[in-house]
């Protein structure tokens, strides 16, 4: 397969790349590699209300050398906008409630390649 060629019908990320990569960079790369009609689905924790955008966090607790990464947290509406800007159609994002009241839910995003 040649570099950059469309290669798939579905991409799935569960608490993974879509949470830890800049959506303005990652989402267009995914869209470029999906075949028309291909679907991107990802999940991650929902944003803390009022705390949106890239956020720094330490990995591995407080033991060992300091390692940091960024995570990207946005409202469902913002994720839909990022997906549409990247070339996806029918982007749908929602926060699903946790099974137990008071627990953190899950942001679920589904977008189809135009």
Number of C-alpha atoms within 10 A of each C-alpha: 6 6 7 11 11 16 15 15 15 17 15 15 14 13 14 13 17 20 20 17 16 16 20 12 10 14 20 17 13 21 24 17 19 23 17 15 15 19 23 22 18 19 21 21 16 19 17 11 9 8 12 15 16 17 12 11 12 11 13 11 10 9 7 7 9 10 11 11 12 16 18 19 25 20 20 19 13 14 22 22 15 18 27 20 13 20 17 27 17 14 22 18 22 17 18 13 13 11 9 8 8 8 9 15 16 17 22 19 21 21 24 23 24 15
